[in-house]
Amino acid sequence: MTLGRAPNAEDSCLKNQQPPREGESLSSTPTFIYDSSDQEKGGSFVSQKKQREDLSDGRDSSGPDSDTIQDLSDRTDDEGANSNSKECENGLARQPSAATTIIDFPEGGLQGWLVVFGSFCAMISVFGLINSAAVFESYFSTHQLVNHSASEIGWIFSLYLFIVFFVGIQVGPIFDRYGARLLVAVGSLLVVLSLMLLSLSKTYYQIMLTYSVLGGLGGALLNCPAYGSITHFFNVRRGLATGVATISGGIGGIIFPIMLRSTLPSIGFPWSCRILGFIMLGLAVPANLFIKTRLKPKATHEKPKISHLLPDFSGFRDLRYAFSAIGIFFMEWGLFMPLTYIVSYAAAHGQDATESYLLLAYLNAGSVLGRVLPGLFADKLGRFNVVIITISLCVILVFAMWLPAAMNKSVLIGYAVLFGFASGSNLGLVPVCLGQLCDARQFGRYYSTAMMVASFGTLSSVPIGGALLEMGSGETGWRGVIIFSGLSYFIALACYTSARVLAVGFNPRTKF
């Protein structure tokens, strides 16, 4: 069936991609497949209608042992679709992920949720450590690196995050074309190795090489497959599935600081790192067993070229994608100030150093709920709508609670829990929002490109915070850190609001 020109082709691009209404049979719903094989031309939409098969076990119709589906986008429409593609031409389709073989997404089943569990385990190795950075920062500043400035110590954590996201720009296209197996295996090995070598590190350059470089490379290889594999199994329920997987960062951020609070004074730094390494080794088993891909790469008659594995910057021609990527940059600027410095902030305001570790656990406890509940509501109310609400909450909390907190322990705990909830939802919804702007089979490419932009935010955020602390004495330095965090979140809010307005207009009731 060929689509003719709609009265408003731009609106039809969006309408054609909406999931069926509640109670409507999928078997009677045409599936619109986005053909992005020629991105220079904007792609086209092809309508296919077929009977739904029972895919609750996560397998496709090609056989019980298959874990991939047949690419259904080989055909192109030369008449009506070309007119639509001209209206939709902005680098990306308005909502192509929803247009990618809706009928063929299992939306759960044993295999789908095992993929979520594998991603959960992989993300603990990456974001569990990131969310425990404040403990390492506080410990390094009073032990191995006591003679180094706050800004110098900050570069350790910024470089780690930079490598995780920047190297991912190459990992994404490799994941799209070759799958997750080798990436996850090598990434798991590097994460474990980095912690074991960190236990032997005593100088600045040794910590930089083991924690930042080796650990960052391992995290980069795990990050994109952990998110990308979920997009192969979920579409309508993608927000919930991604939220469930990303609570791992919050859980790791609860368990690791509490564990380190006990082990650092009793058994010392070396064995504390080794225990973390053994935990990561155990988590690597389900991550390697269950993370897998299901959608084949875009069909092409050409042999694989090096250009197929390179980052794709064409998406930035779409202002919705460009604003979203820039918003992530400023979100990273705002996020890693409290994540890295909140323990030192509490210690500087009268709390015992080991007791202040619990503050990070409170923050991550809030983020556990923040990664699941907003993801559930996002599937119902719109992914961009919910992320705009939670970013707004971050701005309010930074200025209304953290800025005046000072010596008030109760206010600081309340801020940690509420900010954890709001910021956790930001991290969980960012990949879902990006996935709404690209074809699921090219998620790795577009996600890694956006995170490359964010990597420069993570590289500079913590050192900027350290420099602000050194510029002012006492409360002046801390006030500068807090205001910088709040303003960064405000700019991120403006970016995501702009992306949404460009996509669906100003009506707040529109689901997007």
C-alpha positions as CSV (number, residue, x, y, z in Angstrom):
1,M,0.0,0.0,0.0
2,T,1.5,3.3,-1.1
3,L,0.9,6.5,0.9
4,G,-0.3,9.4,-1.1
5,R,0.4,13.0,-0.3
6,A,-1.4,14.0,2.9
7,P,-3.0,17.5,3.2
8,N,-0.3,18.3,5.7
9,A,2.6,15.9,5.1
10,E,4.5,17.1,8.1
11,D,1.6,16.2,10.5
12,S,1.1,12.9,8.7
13,C,4.7,11.9,9.5
14,L,3.8,12.1,13.2
15,K,0.4,10.7,13.1
16,N,1.4,7.6,11.1
17,Q,3.9,6.6,13.8
18,Q,1.6,6.6,16.8
19,P,1.1,3.2,18.5
20,P,-2.4,1.8,18.3
21,R,-5.0,3.1,20.7
22,E,-5.9,1.0,23.8
23,G,-8.1,-1.9,22.8
24,E,-7.2,-1.7,19.1
25,S,-5.8,-4.9,17.6
26,L,-2.3,-4.7,16.3
27,S,-3.2,-7.2,13.7
28,S,-5.4,-4.6,12.0
29,T,-3.0,-1.8,12.3
30,P,-0.6,-1.0,9.4
31,T,3.0,-0.8,10.4
32,F,5.0,2.2,9.1
33,I,8.7,1.4,8.5
34,Y,11.2,4.2,8.2
35,D,13.7,3.7,5.5
36,S,16.7,5.8,6.4
37,S,19.1,4.1,4.0
38,D,19.5,7.4,2.2
39,Q,19.6,10.0,4.9
40,E,20.6,12.7,2.5
41,K,17.1,12.4,1.1
42,G,15.4,12.3,4.4
43,G,14.1,8.7,4.1
44,S,10.5,7.6,3.3
45,F,7.7,5.8,5.0
46,V,6.4,2.5,3.6
47,S,3.1,1.0,4.9
48,Q,2.9,-2.7,5.5
49,K,0.0,-4.6,7.0
50,K,0.4,-8.1,8.3
51,Q,-1.0,-10.5,10.9
52,R,0.5,-10.3,14.4
53,E,2.2,-13.4,15.6
54,D,2.7,-14.4,19.2
55,L,6.0,-12.9,20.1
56,S,5.7,-12.8,23.9
57,D,8.7,-15.0,24.3
58,G,10.8,-12.3,22.5
59,R,11.5,-14.5,19.3
60,D,10.6,-13.6,15.8
61,S,8.7,-15.6,13.1
62,S,11.9,-16.9,11.5
63,G,12.3,-19.7,13.9
64,P,12.5,-20.7,17.6
65,D,16.2,-20.2,17.8
66,S,16.4,-16.9,16.1
67,D,17.2,-13.7,18.0
68,T,17.0,-11.3,15.0
69,I,14.1,-10.2,12.9
70,Q,14.0,-9.8,9.2
71,D,14.6,-6.2,8.1
72,L,11.3,-5.1,6.5
73,S,12.4,-1.8,5.1
74,D,14.0,-2.9,1.8
75,R,11.2,-1.5,-0.3
76,T,10.8,2.1,-1.2
77,D,7.9,4.1,-2.3
78,D,8.6,6.3,-5.3
79,E,5.3,8.2,-5.5
80,G,3.6,9.3,-2.3
81,A,6.4,8.7,0.2
82,N,8.8,11.0,-1.6
83,S,6.4,13.9,-1.0
84,N,6.2,13.1,2.6
85,S,9.9,12.8,2.9
86,K,10.4,16.3,1.6
87,E,8.2,17.6,4.3
88,C,9.9,15.5,7.0
89,E,13.5,16.3,5.7
90,N,15.4,17.6,8.7
91,G,18.0,14.9,9.1
92,L,15.7,12.7,11.2
93,A,12.1,11.7,11.0
94,R,9.7,13.3,13.5
95,Q,9.3,10.1,15.4
96,P,10.8,7.2,13.4
97,S,11.4,4.9,16.4
98,A,7.7,4.4,16.7
99,A,7.6,3.7,13.0
100,T,10.0,0.8,13.2
101,T,8.1,-2.5,12.9
102,I,5.7,-1.9,15.8
103,I,4.2,-5.3,15.2
104,D,7.5,-7.0,15.6
105,F,8.5,-5.6,19.0
106,P,7.9,-8.2,21.7
107,E,7.4,-5.4,24.3
108,G,8.5,-7.8,27.0
109,G,8.4,-11.6,27.3
110,L,11.1,-13.7,28.9
111,Q,13.8,-12.8,26.4
112,G,13.0,-9.1,26.5
113,W,13.2,-8.8,30.2
114,L,16.4,-10.9,30.4
115,V,17.9,-8.3,28.1
116,V,16.8,-5.6,30.6
117,F,18.4,-7.6,33.4
118,G,21.6,-8.0,31.5
119,S,21.6,-4.2,30.8
120,F,21.0,-3.6,34.5
121,C,24.1,-5.6,35.5
122,A,26.2,-3.8,32.9
123,M,25.1,-0.4,34.0
124,I,26.0,-1.0,37.6
125,S,29.6,-1.4,36.4
126,V,29.5,2.0,34.7
127,F,27.0,4.2,36.6
128,G,27.4,2.6,40.0
129,L,31.0,3.7,40.0
130,I,30.1,7.1,38.6
131,N,27.5,7.6,41.3
132,S,30.1,6.7,43.9
133,A,32.6,9.3,42.6
134,A,32.1,11.6,45.6
135,V,33.4,8.9,48.0
136,F,36.6,8.4,45.9
137,E,37.0,12.2,45.6
138,S,36.8,12.7,49.3
139,Y,39.2,9.8,50.0
140,F,41.8,10.8,47.5
141,S,41.8,14.4,48.7
142,T,42.7,13.3,52.2
143,H,45.0,10.3,51.5
144,Q,46.9,9.5,48.2
145,L,46.4,13.0,46.6
146,V,46.4,15.2,49.7
147,N,48.9,17.5,48.1
148,H,46.9,18.0,44.9
149,S,44.3,20.7,44.4
150,A,40.6,20.1,44.1
151,S,40.7,21.0,40.4
152,E,43.5,18.5,39.7
153,I,41.6,15.7,41.5
154,G,38.5,16.6,39.6
155,W,40.2,15.8,36.3
156,I,40.4,12.1,37.4
157,F,36.6,11.8,37.4
158,S,36.0,14.1,34.4
159,L,38.4,12.2,32.2
160,Y,36.7,8.9,33.2
161,L,33.3,10.3,32.1
162,F,34.7,11.9,29.0
163,I,36.2,8.6,27.8
164,V,32.9,6.7,28.6
165,F,30.9,9.1,26.4
166,F,33.5,10.2,23.8
167,V,34.8,6.7,22.9
168,G,31.2,5.7,22.6
169,I,30.9,7.7,19.4
170,Q,32.8,4.8,17.8
171,V,31.1,2.1,19.8
172,G,27.6,3.1,18.7
173,P,28.1,2.4,15.0
174,I,29.9,-0.9,15.7
175,F,27.1,-2.0,18.0
176,D,24.5,-1.2,15.2
177,R,26.4,-3.3,12.6
178,Y,27.9,-6.1,14.6
179,G,25.9,-6.5,17.8
180,A,26.8,-6.4,21.5
181,R,28.7,-9.7,22.3
182,L,32.3,-8.7,21.8
183,L,31.8,-5.2,23.1
184,V,30.3,-6.3,26.4
185,A,32.9,-9.0,26.9
186,V,35.9,-6.7,26.4
187,G,34.2,-3.9,28.4
188,S,33.5,-6.2,31.4
189,L,37.1,-7.3,31.4
190,L,38.5,-3.8,31.3
191,V,36.3,-2.6,34.2
192,V,37.4,-5.5,36.4
193,L,41.0,-5.0,35.5
194,S,40.9,-1.2,36.2
195,L,39.7,-1.8,39.8
196,M,42.3,-4.5,40.4
197,L,45.1,-2.2,39.2
198,L,43.6,0.8,41.0
199,S,44.1,-1.1,44.3
200,L,47.8,-0.9,43.7
201,S,47.9,2.8,42.6
202,K,49.4,5.4,44.9
203,T,50.3,8.3,42.7
204,Y,48.3,10.8,40.6
205,Y,49.3,9.4,37.2
206,Q,48.7,5.8,38.3
207,I,45.2,6.6,39.5
208,M,44.5,8.6,36.3
209,L,45.6,5.6,34.1
210,T,43.8,2.9,36.0
211,Y,40.6,4.6,37.2
212,S,40.1,7.1,34.4
213,V,41.6,5.7,31.2
214,L,41.2,1.9,31.7
215,G,37.9,2.1,33.5
216,G,36.6,4.7,31.1
217,L,37.3,2.5,28.1
218,G,35.5,-0.4,29.8
219,G,32.5,1.8,30.5
220,A,32.4,3.1,27.0
221,L,32.2,-0.5,25.6
222,L,29.4,-1.3,28.0
223,N,27.3,1.9,27.9
224,C,25.9,1.9,24.4
225,P,25.1,-1.9,24.2
226,A,23.4,-1.7,27.5
227,Y,21.0,1.0,26.3
228,G,20.9,0.0,22.6
229,S,19.8,-3.6,23.3
230,I,16.7,-2.4,25.0
231,T,15.6,-0.5,21.9
232,H,15.6,-3.8,20.0
233,F,13.0,-5.4,22.2
234,F,10.8,-2.5,23.4
235,N,9.0,0.4,21.7
236,V,5.8,1.4,23.4
237,R,7.1,0.3,26.8
238,R,10.7,1.5,26.2
239,G,10.5,4.2,28.9
240,L,9.6,1.7,31.6
241,A,12.2,-0.9,30.4
242,T,15.0,1.7,30.3
243,G,14.0,3.0,33.7
244,V,14.1,-0.5,35.2
245,A,17.6,-1.0,33.7
246,T,19.0,2.4,34.8
247,I,18.0,1.9,38.5
248,S,21.2,0.0,38.6
249,G,23.2,3.2,38.8
250,G,21.1,4.3,41.8
251,I,21.4,0.9,43.5
252,G,25.2,0.8,42.9
253,G,25.3,4.3,44.3
254,I,23.6,3.2,47.5
255,I,25.5,-0.1,48.0
256,F,29.0,1.1,47.1
257,P,29.3,4.1,49.3
258,I,27.9,2.2,52.3
259,M,30.3,-0.6,51.6
260,L,33.3,1.7,51.3
261,R,32.2,3.5,54.4
262,S,32.8,0.2,56.3
263,T,35.8,-1.2,54.4
264,L,38.0,1.8,53.9
265,P,38.7,2.4,57.6
266,S,38.8,-1.4,58.4
267,I,40.7,-3.2,55.6
268,G,42.1,-0.2,53.7
269,F,41.9,1.1,50.1
270,P,43.6,-1.8,48.2
271,W,41.2,-4.5,49.4
272,S,38.2,-2.2,49.1
273,C,39.0,-1.8,45.4
274,R,39.5,-5.6,45.0
275,I,36.1,-6.3,46.5
276,L,34.6,-3.9,44.0
277,G,36.4,-5.7,41.3
278,F,35.1,-9.1,42.3
279,I,31.5,-7.7,42.4
280,M,32.0,-6.4,38.9
281,L,33.3,-9.8,37.8
282,G,30.1,-11.4,39.1
283,L,27.9,-8.9,37.4
284,A,29.7,-9.5,34.1
285,V,28.3,-13.0,33.9
286,P,24.6,-12.1,33.4
287,A,25.6,-9.0,31.3
288,N,27.4,-11.2,28.8
289,L,24.8,-13.9,28.8
290,F,21.7,-11.8,28.3
291,I,22.6,-8.6,26.4
292,K,21.9,-9.2,22.7
293,T,20.6,-7.5,19.6
294,R,17.5,-8.5,17.6
295,L,17.1,-6.1,14.7
296,K,19.3,-6.5,11.7
297,P,21.2,-3.5,10.4
298,K,19.6,-1.5,7.6
299,A,19.5,-3.6,4.5
300,T,22.1,-2.6,1.9
301,H,23.5,-4.2,-1.3
302,E,26.9,-2.7,-0.6
303,K,29.7,-4.3,1.2
304,P,30.5,-2.8,4.7
305,K,32.5,0.3,4.4
306,I,34.5,2.2,7.0
307,S,31.9,5.0,6.7
308,H,29.3,2.7,8.1
309,L,31.2,2.6,11.4
310,L,31.9,6.3,11.6
311,P,29.8,8.7,13.6
312,D,26.9,10.3,11.8
313,F,26.5,14.1,12.3
314,S,23.7,14.4,9.8
315,G,21.2,14.3,12.7
316,F,22.3,17.8,13.8
317,R,20.5,19.1,10.7
318,D,17.3,18.4,12.7
319,L,17.1,21.1,15.3
320,R,15.1,18.9,17.6
321,Y,18.0,16.4,17.8
322,A,20.5,19.2,18.0
323,F,18.8,20.9,21.0
324,S,18.4,17.5,22.7
325,A,22.1,16.8,22.4
326,I,23.1,20.3,23.6
327,G,20.7,19.9,26.5
328,I,22.5,16.7,27.6
329,F,25.8,18.7,27.6
330,F,24.4,21.3,30.1
331,M,22.6,18.6,32.1
332,E,26.0,16.9,32.6
333,W,27.4,20.2,33.8
334,G,24.7,20.5,36.4
335,L,24.5,16.9,37.5
336,F,28.1,16.1,38.4
337,M,28.6,19.1,40.7
338,P,26.4,17.5,43.5
339,L,27.4,13.9,42.5
340,T,31.1,14.7,43.0
341,Y,31.2,17.4,45.7
342,I,28.2,16.7,48.0
343,V,30.3,14.5,50.3
344,S,33.0,17.2,50.6
345,Y,30.3,19.9,51.0
346,A,28.8,18.0,54.0
347,A,32.2,17.5,55.5
348,A,33.0,21.2,55.1
349,H,29.8,22.0,56.9
350,G,30.3,20.1,60.1
351,Q,29.5,16.5,59.3
352,D,31.9,13.6,59.9
353,A,33.6,12.5,56.8
354,T,32.5,8.9,57.0
355,E,28.9,9.9,57.9
356,S,28.8,12.2,54.9
357,Y,29.2,9.2,52.7
358,L,25.6,8.3,53.6
359,L,24.5,11.5,51.9
360,L,25.5,10.1,48.6
361,A,23.6,6.9,49.5
362,Y,20.5,9.1,50.1
363,L,20.9,10.8,46.8
364,N,21.1,7.5,44.9
365,A,18.2,6.0,46.9
366,G,16.1,8.8,45.5
367,S,17.3,8.1,42.0
368,V,16.1,4.5,42.2
369,L,12.5,5.7,42.2
370,G,13.4,8.5,39.9
371,R,14.5,6.1,37.2
372,V,11.4,3.9,37.3
373,L,8.3,6.0,38.0
374,P,9.0,8.9,35.5
375,G,9.8,6.2,32.9
376,L,6.4,4.6,33.5
377,F,4.6,8.0,33.3
378,A,6.7,9.0,30.2
379,D,5.3,6.1,28.2
380,K,1.8,7.5,29.0
381,L,2.3,11.3,29.0
382,G,5.2,11.7,26.6
383,R,8.9,11.3,27.1
384,F,9.9,14.9,26.4
385,N,7.0,16.2,28.5
386,V,8.2,14.3,31.6
387,V,11.9,15.1,31.2
388,I,11.1,18.8,31.0
389,I,9.2,18.5,34.3
390,T,12.0,16.7,36.0
391,I,14.7,19.1,34.8
392,S,12.5,22.0,36.1
393,L,12.4,20.2,39.5
394,C,16.3,20.0,39.5
395,V,16.5,23.8,38.9
396,I,14.1,24.5,41.8
397,L,15.9,22.1,44.2
398,V,19.4,23.4,43.6
399,F,18.4,27.0,44.2
400,A,15.7,26.5,46.8
401,M,17.3,23.7,49.0
402,W,21.0,23.2,48.3
403,L,21.9,26.9,48.1
404,P,20.6,27.8,51.6
405,A,21.3,24.4,53.2
406,A,24.7,25.2,54.8
407,M,24.8,23.6,58.2
408,N,21.2,22.4,58.2
409,K,21.6,18.6,58.0
410,S,17.9,17.9,57.6
411,V,17.6,20.2,54.6
412,L,20.7,18.7,53.0
413,I,19.3,15.1,53.4
414,G,16.0,16.3,51.9
415,Y,17.8,17.9,49.0
416,A,19.9,14.7,48.4
417,V,16.8,12.5,48.2
418,L,14.6,14.8,46.1
419,F,17.5,15.8,43.7
420,G,18.3,12.1,43.3
421,F,14.7,11.4,42.2
422,A,14.7,14.3,39.7
423,S,18.2,13.8,38.3
424,G,17.8,10.0,38.1
425,S,14.8,10.5,35.9
426,N,16.8,12.8,33.6
427,L,19.5,10.1,33.1
428,G,16.9,7.4,32.5
429,L,14.8,9.4,30.0
430,V,17.6,10.9,27.9
431,P,18.2,7.8,25.8
432,V,14.5,7.3,25.5
433,C,14.0,10.8,24.2
434,L,16.8,10.4,21.7
435,G,15.3,7.0,20.6
436,Q,12.1,8.8,19.8
437,L,14.0,10.9,17.2
438,C,15.7,8.0,15.3
439,D,15.2,4.6,13.8
440,A,15.7,1.9,16.4
441,R,18.2,0.1,14.1
442,Q,20.4,3.3,14.1
443,F,20.0,4.1,17.8
444,G,23.6,3.4,18.6
445,R,24.9,5.8,16.0
446,Y,22.6,8.7,17.1
447,Y,22.9,8.0,20.8
448,S,26.7,7.8,20.8
449,T,26.9,11.0,18.7
450,A,24.8,12.9,21.2
451,M,26.8,11.5,24.1
452,M,30.0,12.6,22.4
453,V,28.7,16.2,22.7
454,A,27.9,15.5,26.4
455,S,31.4,14.1,27.0
456,F,32.8,17.6,26.8
457,G,30.4,18.6,29.5
458,T,31.6,15.8,31.8
459,L,35.2,16.5,31.0
460,S,35.0,20.1,32.1
461,S,32.3,20.1,34.8
462,V,34.2,18.7,37.8
463,P,37.4,20.7,37.1
464,I,35.3,23.9,36.8
465,G,33.8,23.0,40.2
466,G,37.2,22.6,41.7
467,A,38.4,25.9,40.2
468,L,35.3,27.7,41.6
469,L,36.1,26.3,45.1
470,E,39.7,27.6,44.8
471,M,38.6,31.0,43.6
472,G,36.5,31.8,46.7
473,S,37.2,31.2,50.3
474,G,34.7,29.1,52.4
475,E,31.0,29.8,51.5
476,T,31.9,31.9,48.5
477,G,33.4,29.0,46.6
478,W,30.6,26.6,47.5
479,R,28.0,29.2,46.5
480,G,29.7,29.5,43.1
481,V,29.5,25.7,42.6
482,I,25.8,25.6,43.5
483,I,24.9,28.5,41.3
484,F,26.9,27.0,38.4
485,S,24.9,23.7,38.8
486,G,21.6,25.5,38.9
487,L,22.2,27.7,35.8
488,S,23.4,24.7,33.8
489,Y,20.2,22.9,34.5
490,F,18.2,26.0,33.5
491,I,19.9,26.0,30.1
492,A,19.3,22.3,29.7
493,L,15.6,23.0,30.5
494,A,15.5,25.7,27.7
495,C,17.1,23.3,25.2
496,Y,14.6,20.4,25.8
497,T,11.7,22.8,25.8
498,S,12.9,24.2,22.5
499,A,13.2,20.6,21.1
500,R,9.6,19.8,22.1
501,V,8.2,23.1,20.8
502,L,9.9,22.5,17.4
503,A,8.4,18.9,17.3
504,V,4.8,19.4,18.4
505,G,4.3,23.1,19.2
506,F,3.4,24.9,22.4
507,N,0.4,22.9,23.5
508,P,1.4,21.3,26.9
509,R,-1.3,18.6,26.5
510,T,0.3,17.2,23.3
511,K,1.9,13.8,24.1
512,F,5.5,13.8,22.9
